[in-house]
Amino acid sequence: MTEISFGIFDHIDKQSQPLSATYADRLRLLEVADAAGFYSFHLAEHHATPLCMAAAPSLFLAALTQRTRQLRLGPLVFLLPVYHPLRLIEEVCMLDQLSGGRLDIGVGRGISPIELRYMDVDPNESRDRFREELEILLLGLRSTRLNYQGRFHRLNNVPIEFSPVQKPHPPIWYPTSAGDRVPWIGEQGFSTVLPDGGERLKVAVDRYWEAWHRNHAGDDRQPRIGTIRTLFIANSEREALDIARPNFRQHYNSLVKLWNEHNLPTATATFTPDLDQEIADDKAYIGTASQVRDQIAQLVDRTGIEYVVLRPLFGDMPIDRALYSFGMFVNEVMPAFQRAAVATA
């Protein structure tokens, strides 16, 4: 069976318990992931919404650097239009140093125009801001003096006293749900995470590698292509569904809260509150360990993908339930795909 690696993606939804307990629970689960040999932890960034209680992802990731030893970590994504690029350069370097060179830098311009407006960013300018700030970020991570004259930023001979551990800079990730962006990601040589299921995922993976090989022949820095799947395992499929369904719906309600408040229902068309539909679309693996193992094997066989990013905690799921599910994954699913899997949960 193909050897693949696993990652974790999280929004850190708002829960009914105190926020400090939610943070502690996440750190506890990620310590298990670190010991079990997971590749990376990817953390979303959103603002003014119960979807994301880690609106300053660098703060949570800084704490995580001190609780893990091998797990890579990074935002998915830093919303570049809401940062001053000099501040972000400094934060990225600090995180890479604190983690001993384990940072993955996810970048994006933001899916929600509502959140951008809250942060005094014109959504119509977000694409141009993203491009400019990405240029500055990559330039600054390789420089000791920063000079840049752009539409939004003018930086004149700015000293850069920080540097990352990873040279010339940590790996760049650009996730997308837009198929027409995939060739551009491959041309840039960025790693990516794609949410698609079924044949659409296979098509996107093929388009990525075609663009990558056309532009990076002989490059020894191989990027990663991952796909995200919601995960919950129990002793029976019915038990898994009974526990996962209400938590998935709560996650959905947090996801669309701002869109509904601003009367933008068409923006939620790509999301569903129906976990069974998510399963049918090959975007969630809910059931017994053997069922999940078979689903991942089919995913790998159909698409050739070698990096599966799991979402093991969502909605108001209690940590004991999540840890039990996660432990079953580590002990009963991972060994089928990783010869050196460490079953420690």
C-alpha positions as a LaTeX table, in Angstrom:
\begin{tabular}{lrrr}
\hline
Residue & $x$ (\AA) & $y$ (\AA) & $z$ (\AA) \\
\hline
Met1 & 0.00 & 0.00 & 0.00 \\
Thr2 & 1.23 & 3.53 & $-0.83$ \\
Glu3 & 3.08 & 5.26 & 1.98 \\
Ile4 & 1.48 & 8.64 & 2.59 \\
Ser5 & 1.78 & 11.34 & 5.21 \\
Phe6 & $-0.96$ & 12.91 & 7.29 \\
Gly7 & $-1.59$ & 16.43 & 8.51 \\
Ile8 & $-4.18$ & 18.23 & 10.61 \\
Phe9 & $-6.31$ & 21.24 & 9.70 \\
Asp10 & $-8.29$ & 23.24 & 12.25 \\
His11 & $-10.38$ & 26.38 & 12.53 \\
Ile12 & $-10.62$ & 26.11 & 16.34 \\
Asp13 & $-14.39$ & 26.64 & 16.42 \\
Lys14 & $-15.99$ & 28.47 & 19.32 \\
Gln15 & $-17.25$ & 25.91 & 21.85 \\
Ser16 & $-19.57$ & 25.97 & 24.86 \\
Gln17 & $-16.64$ & 25.56 & 27.24 \\
Pro18 & $-14.24$ & 28.39 & 28.23 \\
Leu19 & $-11.86$ & 29.39 & 25.46 \\
Ser20 & $-8.84$ & 28.57 & 27.61 \\
Ala21 & $-10.09$ & 24.97 & 27.82 \\
Thr22 & $-10.50$ & 24.82 & 24.03 \\
Tyr23 & $-6.90$ & 25.94 & 23.56 \\
Ala24 & $-5.69$ & 23.39 & 26.11 \\
Asp25 & $-7.63$ & 20.61 & 24.38 \\
Arg26 & $-6.13$ & 21.47 & 21.00 \\
Leu27 & $-2.61$ & 21.47 & 22.39 \\
Arg28 & $-3.27$ & 18.12 & 24.02 \\
Leu29 & $-4.43$ & 16.54 & 20.76 \\
Leu30 & $-1.52$ & 18.05 & 18.85 \\
Glu31 & 0.97 & 16.57 & 21.31 \\
Val32 & $-0.47$ & 13.17 & 20.38 \\
Ala33 & $-0.18$ & 14.03 & 16.67 \\
Asp34 & 3.44 & 15.06 & 17.18 \\
Ala35 & 4.31 & 11.76 & 18.88 \\
Ala36 & 2.41 & 9.78 & 16.24 \\
Gly37 & 4.39 & 11.17 & 13.32 \\
Phe38 & 1.93 & 13.58 & 11.70 \\
Tyr39 & 3.60 & 15.85 & 9.17 \\
Ser40 & 2.10 & 19.30 & 9.80 \\
Phe41 & $-0.62$ & 21.25 & 11.61 \\
His42 & $-2.42$ & 23.84 & 9.48 \\
Leu43 & $-4.41$ & 26.58 & 11.25 \\
Ala44 & $-7.04$ & 28.81 & 9.63 \\
Glu45 & $-7.29$ & 32.57 & 10.16 \\
His46 & $-10.66$ & 34.33 & 10.35 \\
His47 & $-11.90$ & 37.42 & 12.17 \\
Ala48 & $-15.09$ & 38.44 & 13.98 \\
Thr49 & $-16.64$ & 34.99 & 13.63 \\
Pro50 & $-17.18$ & 31.96 & 15.91 \\
Leu51 & $-15.65$ & 29.86 & 13.13 \\
Cys52 & $-12.13$ & 30.74 & 14.28 \\
Met53 & $-11.01$ & 31.42 & 17.82 \\
Ala54 & $-7.37$ & 31.72 & 16.73 \\
Ala55 & $-7.68$ & 35.04 & 14.92 \\
Ala56 & $-3.99$ & 35.67 & 15.67 \\
Pro57 & $-2.60$ & 32.32 & 14.47 \\
Ser58 & 1.00 & 33.22 & 15.32 \\
Leu59 & 0.10 & 33.31 & 19.03 \\
Phe60 & $-1.31$ & 29.80 & 19.04 \\
Leu61 & 1.49 & 28.47 & 16.85 \\
Ala62 & 4.10 & 30.02 & 19.14 \\
Ala63 & 2.61 & 28.06 & 22.05 \\
Leu64 & 2.59 & 24.93 & 19.90 \\
Thr65 & 6.31 & 25.25 & 19.15 \\
Gln66 & 6.98 & 24.60 & 22.84 \\
Arg67 & 4.72 & 21.54 & 23.06 \\
Thr68 & 5.92 & 19.63 & 19.99 \\
Arg69 & 9.24 & 18.41 & 18.61 \\
Gln70 & 8.75 & 17.18 & 15.03 \\
Leu71 & 5.30 & 18.33 & 13.90 \\
Arg72 & 5.55 & 21.08 & 11.32 \\
Leu73 & 3.20 & 23.99 & 11.84 \\
Gly74 & 1.80 & 26.91 & 9.98 \\
Pro75 & $-1.18$ & 29.03 & 9.08 \\
Leu76 & $-3.52$ & 27.98 & 6.31 \\
Val77 & $-3.56$ & 30.84 & 5.67 \\
Phe78 & $-2.06$ & 34.13 & 6.78 \\
Leu79 & $-4.51$ & 36.66 & 5.28 \\
Leu80 & $-1.88$ & 38.83 & 3.63 \\
Pro81 & $-4.08$ & 41.89 & 2.93 \\
Val82 & $-4.68$ & 42.47 & 6.67 \\
Tyr83 & $-0.96$ & 42.46 & 7.61 \\
His84 & 1.74 & 45.04 & 7.23 \\
Pro85 & 4.39 & 43.01 & 5.39 \\
Leu86 & 7.24 & 44.10 & 7.66 \\
Arg87 & 5.36 & 42.88 & 10.72 \\
Leu88 & 4.60 & 39.58 & 9.01 \\
Ile89 & 8.23 & 39.05 & 7.98 \\
Glu90 & 9.24 & 39.43 & 11.62 \\
Glu91 & 6.51 & 37.07 & 12.87 \\
Val92 & 7.41 & 34.41 & 10.30 \\
Cys93 & 11.08 & 34.53 & 11.27 \\
Met94 & 10.26 & 34.35 & 14.97 \\
Leu95 & 8.04 & 31.29 & 14.46 \\
Asp96 & 10.61 & 29.53 & 12.31 \\
Gln97 & 13.26 & 30.18 & 14.95 \\
Leu98 & 11.03 & 29.12 & 17.87 \\
Ser99 & 10.12 & 25.89 & 16.08 \\
Gly100 & 13.65 & 25.05 & 15.00 \\
Gly101 & 12.78 & 25.37 & 11.32 \\
Arg102 & 9.38 & 23.67 & 11.30 \\
Leu103 & 7.25 & 26.45 & 9.84 \\
Asp104 & 5.03 & 26.13 & 6.74 \\
Ile105 & 3.75 & 29.51 & 5.49 \\
Gly106 & 0.23 & 29.35 & 4.09 \\
Val107 & $-0.79$ & 32.54 & 2.26 \\
Gly108 & $-4.07$ & 33.81 & 0.83 \\
Arg109 & $-6.15$ & 36.92 & 0.28 \\
Gly110 & $-9.22$ & 35.81 & 2.24 \\
Ile111 & $-12.47$ & 34.17 & 1.22 \\
Ser112 & $-14.73$ & 36.56 & 3.15 \\
Pro113 & $-15.20$ & 40.15 & 1.93 \\
Ile114 & $-17.06$ & 40.83 & 5.18 \\
Glu115 & $-14.00$ & 40.08 & 7.29 \\
Leu116 & $-11.77$ & 42.14 & 5.00 \\
Arg117 & $-14.05$ & 45.16 & 5.37 \\
Tyr118 & $-13.98$ & 44.76 & 9.15 \\
Met119 & $-10.18$ & 45.04 & 8.88 \\
Asp120 & $-10.44$ & 48.20 & 6.71 \\
Val121 & $-9.44$ & 46.39 & 3.54 \\
Asp122 & $-11.38$ & 46.95 & 0.33 \\
Pro123 & $-12.24$ & 43.45 & $-1.01$ \\
Asn124 & $-11.90$ & 44.81 & $-4.56$ \\
Glu125 & $-8.23$ & 45.53 & $-3.81$ \\
Ser126 & $-7.51$ & 42.26 & $-2.02$ \\
Arg127 & $-6.06$ & 40.44 & $-5.05$ \\
Asp128 & $-3.62$ & 43.28 & $-5.81$ \\
Arg129 & $-2.74$ & 43.63 & $-2.14$ \\
Phe130 & $-2.09$ & 39.91 & $-1.90$ \\
Arg131 & 0.29 & 39.90 & $-4.85$ \\
Glu132 & 2.21 & 42.91 & $-3.59$ \\
Glu133 & 2.48 & 41.69 & $-0.02$ \\
Leu134 & 3.56 & 38.20 & $-1.12$ \\
Glu135 & 6.36 & 39.78 & $-3.17$ \\
Ile136 & 7.48 & 41.81 & $-0.16$ \\
Leu137 & 7.27 & 38.82 & 2.17 \\
Leu138 & 9.46 & 36.63 & $-0.04$ \\
Leu139 & 11.90 & 39.48 & $-0.66$ \\
Gly140 & 12.14 & 40.36 & 3.02 \\
Leu141 & 12.81 & 36.76 & 4.11 \\
Arg142 & 15.89 & 36.72 & 1.84 \\
Ser143 & 17.19 & 40.21 & 2.61 \\
Thr144 & 19.05 & 42.22 & 5.21 \\
Arg145 & 17.77 & 45.49 & 3.75 \\
Leu146 & 14.33 & 45.88 & 2.24 \\
Asn147 & 13.50 & 48.26 & $-0.58$ \\
Tyr148 & 10.17 & 48.12 & $-2.35$ \\
Gln149 & 8.02 & 50.66 & $-4.14$ \\
Gly150 & 4.48 & 49.48 & $-4.79$ \\
Arg151 & 0.91 & 50.63 & $-4.92$ \\
Phe152 & 0.21 & 49.97 & $-1.25$ \\
His153 & 3.64 & 49.93 & 0.40 \\
Arg154 & 6.80 & 51.98 & 0.05 \\
Leu155 & 9.73 & 50.60 & 1.98 \\
Asn156 & 13.02 & 52.45 & 1.81 \\
Asn157 & 16.19 & 50.79 & 3.05 \\
Val158 & 14.44 & 49.07 & 5.97 \\
Pro159 & 16.85 & 46.97 & 8.09 \\
Ile160 & 15.78 & 43.33 & 8.44 \\
Glu161 & 17.27 & 42.04 & 11.67 \\
Phe162 & 15.39 & 38.71 & 11.62 \\
Ser163 & 16.03 & 35.68 & 9.46 \\
Pro164 & 14.36 & 32.27 & 9.18 \\
Val165 & 16.04 & 28.97 & 9.94 \\
Gln166 & 14.91 & 27.51 & 6.60 \\
Lys167 & 16.68 & 28.98 & 3.57 \\
Pro168 & 15.86 & 30.86 & 1.52 \\
His169 & 12.55 & 30.83 & 3.38 \\
Pro170 & 10.05 & 28.32 & 4.83 \\
Pro171 & 7.89 & 26.43 & 2.30 \\
Ile172 & 5.02 & 28.46 & 0.88 \\
Trp173 & 1.52 & 26.95 & 0.75 \\
Tyr174 & $-1.40$ & 28.31 & $-1.26$ \\
Pro175 & $-4.66$ & 26.36 & $-0.83$ \\
Thr176 & $-7.49$ & 26.83 & $-3.28$ \\
Ser177 & $-10.94$ & 25.61 & $-4.18$ \\
Ala178 & $-10.74$ & 27.32 & $-7.58$ \\
Gly179 & $-9.60$ & 24.93 & $-10.29$ \\
Asp180 & $-8.33$ & 27.73 & $-12.53$ \\
Arg181 & $-5.77$ & 28.73 & $-9.86$ \\
Val182 & $-4.14$ & 25.29 & $-9.72$ \\
Pro183 & $-1.76$ & 25.79 & $-12.70$ \\
Trp184 & $-0.56$ & 29.10 & $-11.22$ \\
Ile185 & 0.24 & 27.36 & $-7.91$ \\
Gly186 & 2.22 & 24.72 & $-9.77$ \\
Glu187 & 4.08 & 27.39 & $-11.76$ \\
Gln188 & 5.09 & 29.11 & $-8.52$ \\
Gly189 & 6.25 & 25.83 & $-7.00$ \\
Phe190 & 4.07 & 26.31 & $-3.93$ \\
Ser191 & 2.61 & 23.44 & $-1.95$ \\
Thr192 & $-1.18$ & 23.31 & $-1.80$ \\
Val193 & $-4.22$ & 21.78 & $-0.18$ \\
Leu194 & $-7.25$ & 21.07 & $-2.36$ \\
Pro195 & $-10.72$ & 20.44 & $-0.90$ \\
Asp196 & $-12.19$ & 18.60 & $-3.88$ \\
Gly197 & $-13.37$ & 15.02 & $-3.89$ \\
Gly198 & $-13.71$ & 12.41 & $-6.60$ \\
Glu199 & $-12.65$ & 13.04 & $-10.18$ \\
Arg200 & $-12.28$ & 16.81 & $-9.67$ \\
Leu201 & $-9.43$ & 16.18 & $-7.26$ \\
Lys202 & $-7.67$ & 13.89 & $-9.73$ \\
Val203 & $-7.97$ & 16.53 & $-12.48$ \\
Ala204 & $-6.61$ & 19.25 & $-10.17$ \\
Val205 & $-3.65$ & 17.10 & $-9.07$ \\
Asp206 & $-2.75$ & 16.31 & $-12.70$ \\
Arg207 & $-2.99$ & 20.00 & $-13.68$ \\
Tyr208 & $-0.75$ & 20.97 & $-10.79$ \\
Trp209 & 2.03 & 18.51 & $-11.63$ \\
Glu210 & 1.88 & 19.38 & $-15.32$ \\
Ala211 & 2.49 & 23.06 & $-14.47$ \\
Trp212 & 5.13 & 22.22 & $-11.86$ \\
His213 & 7.19 & 19.98 & $-14.15$ \\
Arg214 & 6.97 & 22.55 & $-16.94$ \\
Asn215 & 8.45 & 25.27 & $-14.70$ \\
His216 & 10.61 & 23.42 & $-12.15$ \\
Ala217 & 12.35 & 20.58 & $-13.96$ \\
Gly218 & 15.29 & 19.44 & $-11.86$ \\
Asp219 & 14.15 & 21.30 & $-8.74$ \\
Asp220 & 15.12 & 19.24 & $-5.69$ \\
Arg221 & 12.58 & 20.99 & $-3.42$ \\
Gln222 & 9.53 & 18.82 & $-3.98$ \\
Pro223 & 6.25 & 20.50 & $-3.00$ \\
Arg224 & 3.34 & 18.70 & $-1.37$ \\
Ile225 & $-0.24$ & 18.43 & $-2.59$ \\
Gly226 & $-2.76$ & 17.61 & 0.10 \\
Thr227 & $-6.49$ & 17.28 & 0.42 \\
Ile228 & $-8.67$ & 17.93 & 3.48 \\
Arg229 & $-11.09$ & 15.40 & 4.95 \\
Thr230 & $-13.27$ & 15.66 & 8.06 \\
Leu231 & $-12.55$ & 12.65 & 10.31 \\
Phe232 & $-14.39$ & 10.84 & 13.06 \\
Ile233 & $-14.02$ & 7.18 & 14.05 \\
Ala234 & $-16.05$ & 5.15 & 16.52 \\
Asn235 & $-16.77$ & 1.49 & 17.23 \\
Ser236 & $-19.65$ & 1.47 & 14.76 \\
Glu237 & $-20.69$ & 3.60 & 11.81 \\
Arg238 & $-23.95$ & 4.57 & 13.52 \\
Glu239 & $-22.15$ & 5.74 & 16.65 \\
Ala240 & $-19.69$ & 7.76 & 14.58 \\
Leu241 & $-22.48$ & 9.44 & 12.62 \\
Asp242 & $-24.57$ & 10.15 & 15.73 \\
Ile243 & $-21.66$ & 11.97 & 17.34 \\
Ala244 & $-20.29$ & 13.70 & 14.25 \\
Arg245 & $-23.55$ & 14.99 & 12.71 \\
Pro246 & $-24.51$ & 17.62 & 15.33 \\
Asn247 & $-20.93$ & 18.83 & 15.64 \\
Phe248 & $-20.59$ & 19.12 & 11.88 \\
Arg249 & $-23.81$ & 21.15 & 11.74 \\
Gln250 & $-22.55$ & 23.46 & 14.47 \\
His251 & $-19.33$ & 23.95 & 12.54 \\
Tyr252 & $-21.41$ & 24.83 & 9.47 \\
Asn253 & $-23.48$ & 27.33 & 11.45 \\
Ser254 & $-20.28$ & 29.07 & 12.57 \\
Leu255 & $-18.94$ & 28.94 & 9.02 \\
Val256 & $-21.93$ & 30.77 & 7.49 \\
Lys257 & $-22.85$ & 33.06 & 10.40 \\
Leu258 & $-21.37$ & 36.25 & 8.96 \\
Trp259 & $-22.62$ & 35.49 & 5.45 \\
Asn260 & $-26.19$ & 35.04 & 6.73 \\
Glu261 & $-26.05$ & 38.16 & 8.90 \\
His262 & $-25.05$ & 40.18 & 5.84 \\
Asn263 & $-27.66$ & 38.52 & 3.65 \\
Leu264 & $-25.20$ & 36.86 & 1.29 \\
Pro265 & $-26.73$ & 33.37 & 0.99 \\
Thr266 & $-25.22$ & 32.66 & $-2.43$ \\
Ala267 & $-21.77$ & 32.75 & $-0.85$ \\
Thr268 & $-22.60$ & 29.61 & 1.12 \\
Ala269 & $-23.56$ & 27.54 & $-1.92$ \\
Thr270 & $-20.36$ & 25.51 & $-1.82$ \\
Phe271 & $-20.92$ & 24.47 & 1.82 \\
Thr272 & $-23.44$ & 22.05 & 3.29 \\
Pro273 & $-24.74$ & 21.43 & 6.81 \\
Asp274 & $-25.50$ & 17.85 & 5.78 \\
Leu275 & $-22.69$ & 15.53 & 6.88 \\
Asp276 & $-24.16$ & 12.68 & 4.83 \\
Gln277 & $-23.84$ & 14.84 & 1.71 \\
Glu278 & $-20.25$ & 15.65 & 2.66 \\
Ile279 & $-19.57$ & 11.92 & 2.93 \\
Ala280 & $-21.23$ & 11.26 & $-0.44$ \\
Asp281 & $-19.01$ & 13.95 & $-1.97$ \\
Asp282 & $-15.90$ & 12.17 & $-0.59$ \\
Lys283 & $-15.06$ & 15.07 & 1.74 \\
Ala284 & $-15.59$ & 13.34 & 5.10 \\
Tyr285 & $-14.52$ & 9.99 & 6.48 \\
Ile286 & $-16.90$ & 8.98 & 9.27 \\
Gly287 & $-17.24$ & 5.41 & 10.50 \\
Thr288 & $-15.15$ & 2.56 & 11.84 \\
Ala289 & $-11.38$ & 2.38 & 11.55 \\
Ser290 & $-11.61$ & $-0.23$ & 8.80 \\
Gln291 & $-14.06$ & 1.91 & 6.82 \\
Val292 & $-11.82$ & 4.97 & 7.07 \\
Arg293 & $-8.79$ & 2.89 & 6.12 \\
Asp294 & $-10.56$ & 1.68 & 2.98 \\
Gln295 & $-11.71$ & 5.20 & 2.07 \\
Ile296 & $-8.19$ & 6.59 & 2.29 \\
Ala297 & $-6.83$ & 3.68 & 0.24 \\
Gln298 & $-9.42$ & 4.40 & $-2.47$ \\
Leu299 & $-8.56$ & 8.11 & $-2.38$ \\
Val300 & $-4.87$ & 7.38 & $-2.90$ \\
Asp301 & $-5.54$ & 4.86 & $-5.67$ \\
Arg302 & $-7.88$ & 7.22 & $-7.56$ \\
Thr303 & $-5.86$ & 10.42 & $-7.31$ \\
Gly304 & $-2.24$ & 9.51 & $-6.55$ \\
Ile305 & $-2.31$ & 12.00 & $-3.71$ \\
Glu306 & 0.23 & 11.36 & $-0.95$ \\
Tyr307 & $-0.74$ & 13.90 & 1.73 \\
Val308 & $-4.09$ & 13.67 & 3.54 \\
Val309 & $-4.99$ & 16.53 & 5.89 \\
Leu310 & $-7.55$ & 15.57 & 8.51 \\
Arg311 & $-9.96$ & 17.68 & 10.56 \\
Pro312 & $-10.44$ & 15.57 & 13.71 \\
Leu313 & $-12.01$ & 18.28 & 15.92 \\
Phe314 & $-14.97$ & 20.39 & 14.80 \\
Gly315 & $-18.01$ & 22.04 & 16.31 \\
Asp316 & $-18.51$ & 21.46 & 20.04 \\
Met317 & $-17.03$ & 17.95 & 20.07 \\
Pro318 & $-15.74$ & 16.99 & 23.55 \\
Ile319 & $-12.02$ & 16.34 & 23.71 \\
Asp320 & $-12.43$ & 12.83 & 25.11 \\
Arg321 & $-14.51$ & 11.82 & 22.07 \\
Ala322 & $-12.03$ & 13.43 & 19.69 \\
Leu323 & $-9.03$ & 11.81 & 21.35 \\
Tyr324 & $-10.67$ & 8.37 & 21.27 \\
Ser325 & $-11.39$ & 8.78 & 17.55 \\
Phe326 & $-7.92$ & 10.14 & 16.91 \\
Gly327 & $-6.30$ & 7.31 & 18.84 \\
Met328 & $-8.15$ & 4.75 & 16.71 \\
Phe329 & $-6.88$ & 6.51 & 13.61 \\
Val330 & $-3.28$ & 6.46 & 14.84 \\
Asn331 & $-3.38$ & 2.84 & 15.97 \\
Glu332 & $-5.62$ & 1.20 & 13.37 \\
Val333 & $-5.42$ & 3.35 & 10.22 \\
Met334 & $-2.00$ & 5.01 & 10.03 \\
Pro335 & 0.06 & 1.79 & 10.15 \\
Ala336 & $-1.49$ & 0.70 & 6.86 \\
Phe337 & 0.00 & 3.73 & 5.11 \\
Gln338 & 3.17 & 4.50 & 7.07 \\
Arg339 & 5.71 & 1.78 & 7.64 \\
Ala340 & 7.29 & 3.76 & 10.46 \\
Ala341 & 4.02 & 4.85 & 12.08 \\
Val342 & 4.29 & 5.31 & 15.84 \\
Ala343 & 1.09 & 4.16 & 17.55 \\
Thr344 & 1.18 & 6.08 & 20.81 \\
Ala345 & $-2.27$ & 7.64 & 21.25 \\
\hline
\end{tabular}
